[in-house]
Amino acid sequence: MRAIKEARKLIEKTPESDAAKILSQLVLALEAEGDFHIADIYQLNDHDFKLALEIRQEWGMDRHVASRSKLF
C-alpha cells in the first residue's frame, strides 16, 4: 500500500500534472477492472514509472491475499 499512498499524495499535490492523471487512470482501471493504455506509463519520468509498476504489483498482491482468504 506504500505505492498507492505515495501516488495519492502526488495526485493531491499536483492534480493537473500528467503524472497525476496517468496514475489516477491506472488506479481507477485496476479498481474497476477496466482498460488502461499501458503505453501511457512510458510518458512518466523514471520515479513515477517505477511508482506505476509498484502500484500494479501491490494491487496484484492485495487481490491474491483477498482471494485466498475467501477460500477459508
Summary of the structure (lengths in Angstrom):
residues: 72
radius of gyration: 12.9
end to end distance: 23.5
largest distance: 43.3
contacts: 179
relative contact order: 0.16
helix: 82%
strand: 0%
